[in-house]
Amino acid sequence: MRNSRLRELMVTGTVAIALATALTACGGSSSSPGHPAGDPIPGGTLHFYDPIEYTAWLPTNSIWSNSQVTNNLAERLTWQDPKSGAIKPWLAKSWQISDDKLVYTFRLREGVTFSNGDPVDAAIVKANYDQHGFGDQRLGIPPDPFFSDYKSSEVVDPLTVKVSFTKPNAGFLQVASFYRAGSILAAPFLNQDLNGQGQAKNWIGSGPFVVESVNGTTGITLKRREDYNWAPEGSGHQGKAYLERVVFKTVPEAGTRVGALKSGEAQIARNIAPYDEETVTADGGVIEAFPVQGQTNKLSFQLDSATPVLDKNVRLALQAATDRQEINKTVLSPSYPVPTSILVQGTPNRGDATRFLGYDLNRAKSLLEAAGWKPGADGIRVKDGKRLQLDVWVAPYYQVSQPVLELLQSQWRKAGAELKINAASLTEYESTQAARPANWSLVQGQTSRAEPDVLRTAFDSAATNELHAPAPDQQLNELVRAQAFEFDPAKRGAVVQAIEDRLFSEGYVIPLYDETQVFGLAPKVHGFGTESTARTWLYDTWLSE
């Protein structure tokens, strides 16, 4: 039932769902067991097939395809364990936080170098963080929003750097582990303008691999760095990586990626469709599903739109009309957990929103009745001569977007609400999103970062402001800011729970599924892992004969 229904939805869809990427992310590491195979074998070339083209190699680019690559080129001061959330040493061997929580003093590891031979020292850390914190107008580089309240960095000695903020930030050690904000790159890269930083050939990092060649936007080859010897704490080994080369290639067709695993043409394929998971395992392959810690995949109501979602009762009714269990069983797979929070399972300090997320069709109908929406001749509710119609665009960043929305469409129709699904290419989608038409009432998305401060980035009206409310919710603003200032885990957890309660009692967002990256691995792949937002980490990966 699950597979046949999903195949039907995918076939009838009008958008190439293989355009699978996702928004903003973070740091850590995990490993998959693969098949038991004895001692690792050094050498070999791994072919990695991805559905999305590689564009704009900026450090802050969170496109899924790019970040599978760059996570292996550049490194960070800290390392986040994706299972425990613990922050561990990497380029920094130790750190101290001042009593007022405004200054972080990092002591760097000795002997670490970039691939061009330059040292990784306090001066280059300062240069990287200053560029993130302030941007560089001369080079066209904007400030990085993940460096909120950044004040300055100071070189104390060649291996010691002090990083200062104007306000406390309980999540900064996690930012320092975050692939798109914490990566440390060499001076020749930092001196490039925005266009230059967007070219992979200019990347000079301290990671276990370096760029060997670039094939336009459809491929990139990495080669092993032979003198690498400073893997983060918790890695499976030390010294150079096992793999000699990694060839990343864009292959949009889901069936072609699966077929390549079977034939041996590829060893890893990203974004295996739910209906293809059994095909991979039936041929002896392995499915590895990694939770993308941070926000769950959700619909956010756009409160600046001229649509019925401005009515709180309508928002709460649509929440009650959403059956997440049916979504999981019909068009997804066990790889995608049913959400019970605004944050994905495993995200540190995650709250619990179970009481808000139950399916209750009768409650949905009652709320719409109370809001004055009466059933029309075709079952769709009407008020003041207008149908209860809501527009949503298929988000090309997510492989399962269209089948999930099509099932949601049928669920909401039972309550009398019409969900109009609009299909667009990636370019068309992004231009429509930028234009923000008046009927832009719902946006599918998620921001990934294994830290509850992701909620401040998303919902603070002075940050990303996902809800686009003309009059900001000051209570929500205060809560998302308060969690950033609270370093006591128990007290911080209580504030995060209060954020959950506010988001769902006001009906601001509708969780759909916990965001997950699903990889298909050939039987000969071992030691494959990701960081905490499912960006590939290939240092411990090896191939058996």
N, C-alpha and C positions, 0 to 999 in steps of 0.2 A: 504493500500500500504506500509506504513512505516513498520508495524509489519511483514507482510508476507515476504517482501524483506529481512528484517533483520534475520528472522528465517531461510530463505534459506541460507544466507551467513554463519550463525552460524553453521548450520548443515553440510555444505560442508567444513567448516574449518578443518584444521588438527592439530590445537593447542588447548589445554585446556584453553580457554580464561578465565575460572574461576580463573586462577592464577593472580588475580588482586591485585597489590600493586602499589606504586609510589615512586619517589625520593624526598629527603630533604624537609623541611617544617618549620612551625612556630607557633606563639601564638595568644591567644584571646579567645573570647567566644560568643556564640549566643544561642538562644533557639528557639525551634519549638513549635507552639501553640498546636499541636495535636487536640483533641476534647475537647470542654469545659466540665469540669467535677467537678467543685466545688473545695473545699479545698483539698490540697494534703493529701494523705494517707501514713503514714510512714510504712516501712516494706516491706516484699516480696522479692522474688528472680527473677531477670531478666535474661533471656537466650538470649545471643547475638551470632548469627551465622555469621561466617566470611569465605570467600572462601580460605584463605591462612593460611598455617601453621605458628606457632610462633617459630622463631629461633633467636638466638643471641640477648639477651635482653640488649644490650649496650645502654646507654643514647643517643648516636649519631645515633642509628639505625633508619632509617626513613621508614622502611617497614610498609605498611599500617596496617597490622593486629596487629603488635606489638604496634604501636603508638596509636591505639584505646584503648589499655589497659594502657600503661605507663602514658598517659596524666592524668589518675586518681590517680596515685601513688605519683608523684613528682610535686613540685610547683616551681614557679619562682618569681623573685623580682617584676616583673611588669606583667600586664595583658593587652592584646590588644582586644579592642572591634572590632569584625569582620565586623560590619556594618559601623562604622565611621572610623575605623583605629586608634582611639585615644588610647594612652597608659595611663593606670590607675594603682593605687597602688595595691599591693598584699602582698608579704612578706616584701617588702619595703613600708613604709607608706609615704615616701617623698624622693625627690632627688634634687640635684643641679648639674649644669654643669658649669665648669669653663669658664672664658671669652675666653680662647684660645681653648676651646672645646676638651681638652685633658684629663680632669679629671672629673669623675662622682662620686659624694659623695651620698651614699645611707644611709638613716636612717631606720632601721628595726623595724618591729612591735614587741611589747613586748609579751611574753608569748607563742610564737610559739614553738612547739617541733616536733621532728621526732617521728615516731611510736615506737622507742625504748626508748623514754624519753629524749634523748639528746636535748639540746636547738638549735634552729636555730639562730645562732649569727654571728657576723662579721667574726670570725675566720673560721667558716665552709664555709661561702661564699667565702672568700679568697682561701681556699683550693680547692673548686670546680672550681673557675675561673682560678686558677693557673694550674690545671690539664687540663682544656680546652685550655688555652692559650699556654702552654709550652709542654703539653703531659707529660708522665713519662716513660722515656726509661727503667728504672728498672722494671716497671710493664708491659712493652710492649704496652703502651697507646700512640698513636700518637697525635700531636696537632690537634685542631679542626679548620678547615678553616674558620668557622664563627667568630672566634676571631682574625680577621685580625689586625695586628699592636698592639697587646696586649703587654703592658709593665710590669705591676705589679698590685697587690692589696695590700692595706695597712689597717691594723686594727687600727682605730682611738680610739675607745672604744668598749665595748662589743656589742653595737647595731649600730655602725657606721663604714662603710667601704668605702675606696676610691679606685676607679678602674681607672687606668691610661693607656693611649695609646700613641704611638709614633707619630700617625697621627690622625686627626679628623675623626670621624665615625658617620655620621648623623643617621645611622640606629642602633646604639648600644642599645638604650632603647627598640627597638623591639627585638634585640637578647636576651635581658634580659627577654623577655616574651615568648621566642621561646622554645617549648617543647624539642627539640633535642640539644639545646645549652645552654639554660638558667636554666635547671632544677637543683635544689639544693638537694643533697643527703648527707646522714650522713657519718661520718668518717669511720665506719666499711666497708661501700661500697667502698669508695674512696681508701681504703687500699688493696682492691682486685686487682689481676692482670687482664689482658684483658679477660681471660677465666672466672674468677670469676665474673667480672662485666657483663658478658653475660648470667648469670643465674638469673632468675626471683626471686628465693628464697632469693637472697642476696640484693634485693632492699629494702632500708630503706629511705622512703621519709616522707614528712609532709602532704601528700594529704589526701582526705576524705576516701580513701580505702587503704587496705593493702592486700598483697598476702596471701591467705589461703592455696591453694594447686596448684600444677602444674601437668598436665597430658602430659608429654613428649612435643612433638611439636604440639599437636592437641587440647590442651585446658588449660585454667587457670581459677581459681576461685578467686574472690576478695571478701573480707568481709568489712563491714562498720567499720570505726574507730569511736568509741563511744564518744571520747573526742574531736573530731574535732570542731573548732569554729573560723576559720579565712579565710572564703571564700573571694574571690576577690571582689572588688567593682563592682557593676552591677549584682551580683548574685541574684537569685530569693528569697533566704532566707539565714539565718545564722544558725549556729549550725551544727549538724551532717547531713550527707546525708539522704535522704528519704529511698533509697533502702537498704535492709539488706545485700544482696549478689548479685553479678553479675557473671554469668557463661559464659565465652567465649569459643566457640567451633569451630573447623575447619570443615566446610561442603562445599567441593568444588563444588558440583553439584548445579547449579542455581535453577533448578526445585525443588530440595529438600528443599532449603532455603525458597522458596516461599510457598511450601506446609506446611512447619513447621509454618509459620506465620498463615496460614489458620486454621491449626489444634489446634493452641495454644501451640504447643511444644516450639516455640521460640517467643519472643516478638519483637526483632529487628533483621533484616538481612541486612548486608552490600553488596553493589554492586548488586543491582537489575538491571537486564538487561533491555534495553529500551523496548523490546517486552513483558516484564513481568510487566511493570509498571501498565498497565490497569488491569491485573489480580489481582494485590494486591488491588487496589482501588475498583474493582468490588466486592471483598469479604469483604469490609468494612474497609480495612487497609488504611494506610496513606503513601504516598510517600513524603519523605523529601529530597530535593536536595540542597546540600551545595557547593557553589563555592570554589575551592581550590585556594586561592589567591596566586599570584606569577606568574610564567611563564605559558602561555597557552600551551596546548599540541601541540607539533610541530614536524616537521622533521628538523634536523640540518644537513647541508651539511658538509661532512668530507673532509677538504681541504688538507689532507695528503694522500688521496687515489689516485690510478692511474685510475681515471674514468673521464667521460666528465664533471662532476660537477665543475671541476677547471675553466671552461669557464663561465664567468659571464652571458653571454647571455643565456646559457643553464639553469642556475639557475633561471633567471628572466622569462624564457619561462615556466618552470615548475610551477612557482608561478602563472602565468597568466592562466595556464591550470587547476588550482585547483578550483573547484566549491564547496565552503563551504556551500552554501545554500542547494545544493543537498545532501551533506553529512548529514546535519542536518535533512532534511526531509525524507531521505530514510533509513538510518541505525541508526540514533540516536533518540532523542526525544527533546521536549522543555526544558527538564532538562539541556541540554548541549547548552549554548549560542554559537552563531556563533562569532568567534573571530574578533576583530577589532583593536587589539593591540598585542604586544609581551607579555603583562601582562593581566591576567584574570580580568574581570569586577569586580570592588570593590576594587582592589589593590590600596593603596594610591599612589598619584602622577603618576597615569597611563597616558600614552600618547595616541595618536590616529594615527593609521596606515591605516585608511580606504582607503585612496587614493592609497595604494600599493596593496590592497588585493582583488580587484575586479576580477571577472571571465571574461576573454577575450581570447577566443580560437584563433581568428584571430591574435591577438598580439603574442600569443605563437608560432603559425606557422611562423610568420614573423621573429621573433627572431631566431628561429632555422634555417630558411633559411639563414639569415645573418651570422650565425655561420658556415655555410657550410654543414648542415645536410639535405640531400635530401631524399625524400620518397623512400623506397624500394618496392619490389614486393608485400609484405604483408602489406604495410602501415607503417612499422617501419622504421625510418630514418637511413641512412647510411652515414658514412664519412670515407674516407681512408680505405674502406673495412670493417669497424667495425660498428656494430649495436648500436643504441642509447639505450643501456640497462643499467638500474640502479638497484642495489640490495638493498633490505631492509629486515630486520628481524622483525618478529612479536614480539613486546615488551610484554612479559608475565605479565608486571606490570599493564597493562591496559585492562580491560574487553572488551572494544570495539575496541581494536587495529586491529584485523584481518578484521572484516567487513568494518571498515573505510579504511584500506589499499586496500581491494579488490575493493571497489568502486573507490578509487583514481586510481587504476590500469586501470580501464576502462576509466576514464576521461583523463589520460595522453596518452592513446593509440590513442585517437582522434587527438592529436597533433603530433603523430608519435613517442612517447617515450614508451619504454617497461619497466614496473616496475616488476621486478622479486621478488616475495614474498617468503622468506625463513622461514620455521617453525622450532621451536626448543623448547625443554623443558627449564625451568628456568635455570637449571644448564648448559645446552649446550649454551644457549643464553649468559650467563655471561662469560663463558670461551671464546666464540667467540669474544665477545666485548673486553675482555682483550687482545686477540691475535691480534686484529685489522688487519684482512686480507686486501689485496690490493683492493678488491672489496667492502669494507665496505664504501659505498658512502653516505648513509643516516642513521641517527639514530633517532628513535622516543623517545621523552622524555619531561620532564618538571621538573623544580626545584621549589618547593613551599615554599614561605615565603612571608608574607603580607607586603612587603617592597621593594621599587625599587632597593635597594642594592643587591637583588637577581641577578640583571643583571651583577654586578661586579663578583659575585661568578661564574656565568656561563660563561661569555665571556672575562674576563681578561685573557690574555695569561699566567699570572703568577699564576692564580687560577685554576679552573676546566678546562678552555680552551676547551669548547664544540666543537669549530670548528676545532681544531687540525691543524691550519695553520702553515706550516713550517716557514713562514715569518709572524710574527704577524702583524695585522692591528693596527698600532700605533695610528691612529685617534680614533679607537674604544676603545683601551686601555685607552687613555687620557679621553675619555668621561665617561666610566664606573667608572673610578677612581674619576673624578671630581664631580660626583653626590654624592659620599660618603663624600666629604669634604664640601659640601654646605648645610648649615642649614636653609637658607631662603627658605620657601616653594615655592614661585613663581620662584625664580632663579633655584631651584633644579628641578622643573617641566619642565623648559625650557631645562635643560641638559638631562633629561629623554627623552623628545621629540626628542632631537638631536640623542640620542642613537637609538630610533626607526627608525628615518630617515636613519641612517647609516646602520642598520641591513637590512632594506628592500630595500634600493636603491642598495645595493650590492648583494641582493638576498641570504643572508646567511641562512635564516630559512624560513620554510613554515608552518604557523599555520594551525591546523586541526580543533580543537574545544577547547572551554574553559574547562579545566579540572574541573570535578565535581564528588563529591561523592554522590551516590544515596542510601538512606536507605529506607527499608520497615519497617513500624511500625505497630504492632497490635493495634486495636482500644483502648485497655486499657492502652497504653503508653502515658504519658503526660510529658511535661517539658523537652523533649529531646533536646540536643544542642551539638554544636561542638565549637572548637576554630577556628581561622581564616583560617586554612588550612584543615578544616573538620575532625579533630581528635576528637573523641567522648569525651564529658564532661558530666558525668552522675550524678553530684552532685545534680542538681535540678530535675532529672528524678524520676517519681513515677508511680505506677501502680494502676489503679482503679479496683474495684471488677468486 
